[in-house]
Amino acid sequence: MSSHTRREFLKMTSASLLVLPLSLTSSAAEGASKRYAMLIDVNKCFGCMACVVACAAENNVPLGRFRTWIERLEKTDGTNIFIPKQCNHCDDPPCIPPCPTGATYKTAKGLVLINDELCIGCGACVQNCPYGARFMNPVKGVADKCTFCDHRLAYGLLPACVEACPTGARVFGSLAEENELTAIVRSKPTQVLKPHTGAKPQIYYLSLPDEVNR
């Protein structure tokens, strides 16, 4: 290889090495910009429990414990309203400060997760969740809860509960993007559970009965 050809080769190689980190940085920044949330249309839920079963199967939830569940509200006229509930992945999670080891943490994508390796099973986070969305996993001996199926999100899949819902009562997406979730949140009046806590929950509801927050 001539000295001229060798210099050209080195220039091309150097340029490609400079481009690669930039593209990776851009990709990482794009991922971090997501802010995941969920919307639940109460009028579309008829309590079939498909979401609960799918969640349990996907996440190996122990019998008698729930990462998501459905509460039934019977109105004065005899009408039954079904309200799906789970961890709200709050913007200001009250479960994080009490954790003595930092096992409970919030990601750049807004997910509130638990590091099993750091959790000592003290239950402080369970006691401080205003939504009753956490439980002690009797098999693993650590705190447990909904993760928005973060292992599925990594592959571009929806949370198991969203995918299993036969009526489309659950809508999932990033608040930082234009999608079905943001379109609904911006155009329709939505509610959240226990807004007085200041936790800023990221599960939004349509047609949530007033009785739920009393």
URKA-V981095 format. One record per pair of residues at least 24 apart in sequence whose C-alpha atoms are under 6 Angstrom apart, sorted by sequence separation. I is the first residue (numbers start at 0). J is the second residue. D is the distance in Angstrom with one decimal. If there is no record, write none. Layout:
I;J;D, I;J;D
//
This chain:
97;123;5.9, 94;124;4.6, 94;127;5.4, 94;128;5.4, 46;81;5.6, 86;132;5.0, 85;132;5.4, 86;145;5.5, 34;108;4.8, 33;108;5.1, 34;109;5.3, 31;107;5.3, 31;108;5.5, 66;144;5.0, 66;145;4.8, 54;159;5.7, 53;159;5.8, 54;160;5.7, 92;198;5.5, 53;160;5.8, 91;198;4.7, 91;199;5.9, 89;198;5.6, 90;199;5.2, 50;160;4.1, 89;199;5.3, 89;200;4.1, 89;201;5.5, 50;163;5.7, 87;200;5.0, 88;201;5.7, 50;164;5.8, 87;201;5.3, 87;202;5.2, 44;168;5.8, 43;168;5.0, 40;168;4.9, 39;168;5.5, 39;169;4.6, 38;169;5.7, 38;170;5.0, 37;170;5.7, 37;171;4.5, 36;172;5.9, 35;172;5.6, 35;173;4.3, 34;173;4.9, 33;173;5.4, 34;174;5.3, 34;175;5.8, 33;175;5.5, 38;202;5.7, 40;204;5.7, 36;201;5.2, 37;202;4.9, 38;203;4.5, 39;204;4.8, 40;205;4.6, 41;206;5.7, 38;204;5.6
//
